[in-house]
């Protein structure tokens, strides 16, 4: 289906279809980078609507800031219909869940890992992008949704001494369907954030329970109980924090268990080849 859609535009757009046999978004992104012909790569998602001057704004920034390697612009969520009252009330507390990214109307240099572009709207110079591929263990893959593949890649660029730039006029709107306007989606989102953290967690001293530090299990269960106790008794601004903490803790546990399984497989493979 995708191939047919791409080929239907071949006569009107300079577009090519690429196939990556290895499943996972990061593998697909790395494939695109290897085949890219332009000096810069502009990244977005399939559920956004770009502003009319989106590409022109990035092109202008490339010229204006030749020393910058990566760039990012605003992402504004657009909800299908009217969001539930509880969701509308807590939106300022969960901007990342719906991809909201607005760092102001003035351009500035990215210097902090806490302020980086997000996946629906950023650009990278190709020669540096080739040296900093996406981590295949991160990003959506089948039913698994491990996030932060672009943040990890861009953080690596900052660590290497490279610089980025905020482009306030390169705006996109991110469509949020009704199906994502739920606590179920929010739980999955914050769990995915936690799993990425768990895969990077280095804790060899804590007592383990089922492959994860025991204190994480205590935190996860405690926050989950608090979420259910507050869900129908308190303001959404209170119980959403417990939902976030619980989902994040269970996600970290999942990441720790994944890391342990990978290490065990590596150990078994190594022993088998000796």
PyMOL commands that set and color helices and strands:
alter all, ss='L'
color gray80, all
select helices_A, chain A and resi 2-8+25-35+54-64+85-93+95-98+126-131+149-159+178-180+183-200+214-231+236-273
alter helices_A, ss='H'
color red, helices_A
select strands_A, chain A and resi 40-44+48-50+70-72+75-79+109-110+121-125+139-141+144-146+164-166+172-176+208-209+212-213
alter strands_A, ss='S'
color yellow, strands_A
deselect
rebuild
show_as cartoon
